[in-house]
Amino acid sequence: MDTSTSESPSGPNLDVTPYPGFLLAAARTESTFDEIPVIDISDAFSTDSEARRKLADEIRDACVNVGFFYVKSHGIKESTIEKAIAAAKDFFALPEEVKMEIDIHKSSNFKGYTPLLGENTDVTGNGDLHEGFDIGWESGQLNFGRTAAFGTEIGPMSGKNVWPEGLIGFKDAVLDHSALALGRVLFPLFALALDMPKDWFDDKTKQSAAIMRLLHYPPQNPTKVDQGQIGIGEHTDYECFTLLWQDKAGGLQVKNASGKWIDAIPIPGTIVVNLGDQFARWTDDVFKSTPHRVINRSGAERYSIPVFFGTDYDVLLQPIPTCLSPGRTPQYEVVSAGDYVKSRLEATYAQSTVSTKS
């Protein structure tokens, strides 16, 4: 999910602050960037440890210097994506009063429908020009090959999803695109990128908090964009990382350290990965949670599906051992992962006056 950018990333001052050795090796002298790297993750499935190490090093470079990268060879079938997008189009085409029956403000666990201008991600703006539908995982989906008490509620954001009535096949098409397998592949690679054992995240993601959104952005006049009301205002995401499928309309922009907006153009066959605040806090800003926004100048409807991966609710976001060298003081107060995300969600929806909880 999203949050305002009071803690915008900047390049590390390697001459003054004692940083871990692996960061010194990975950080570029020039901390800004002009493009977003594309990484083939096919070696994630390799039995060759050197190949996996090389892949982890590529991911490290992207995480330390950019905070965004594309992945190809990700394993999500195009037909699965197409069915989910078709389902999203059917849902957003419903009458507004039907969609508002599952208004997210009626939910205690942030599930359901958000109307146009129902969020104001950048508090300096006048509302986000998109509508969305949010779900969490259904009971039994989070089988990461480890013990999990399926069907139980873990933290105040867990619990049942709400589904629209009368859309045949909608639920199945949406859940089939959950991207859980890809998230499961990436966590060990992030661990290796941090010079930790590949299974370091295993006991912290048994019932990993995760949210999937279907998003619809109406077109904006490409020659006259109101900067106070765009698709989604400047923000960072809340969780460890986000997996984003975006259609050909484009519009996603990423802000580099010098303040320049870099277009994250749609590349067929790829998924965009961006790091969120949980990873930034957990790594003491070794990994970057980079500001981004969406402006739909395409003249067409824009659809996207972000999936936000976090940790178990009660995991404490205290610096990962390799991310603090002797003499370096942690930058963030230690909080639980779930409490942090919950606080950010509450702040986001507090900005909306479309409806009230009931």
ABEGO torsion letter per residue (X at the ends): XBBBBABBBBBBBAAABBBBAAAAAABBABABBABBBBBBAAAAABABAAAAAAAAAAAAAAAAAAGBBBBBGAGBBAAAAAAAAAAAAAAAABBAAAAAAABAAABAAGBEBBBBGABBABAABAEBBBBBBBBBBBBGAABAGBBBBBGBBBEAABEBBBBBBGBBGAAAAAAAAAGAAAAAAAAAAAAAAAGBBAAAAAAAAABBBBBBBBBBBBBBBAABBBAABBABBBBBBABABBBBBBBAAEGBBBBBAAGBBBBBBBBBGBBBBBBBAAAAAAAGGABBBBBBBBBBAAGBBBBBBBBBBBBBAABBBBBBAAABBBGBBBABBBBBAAAAAAAAAAAAAAABAABBBX
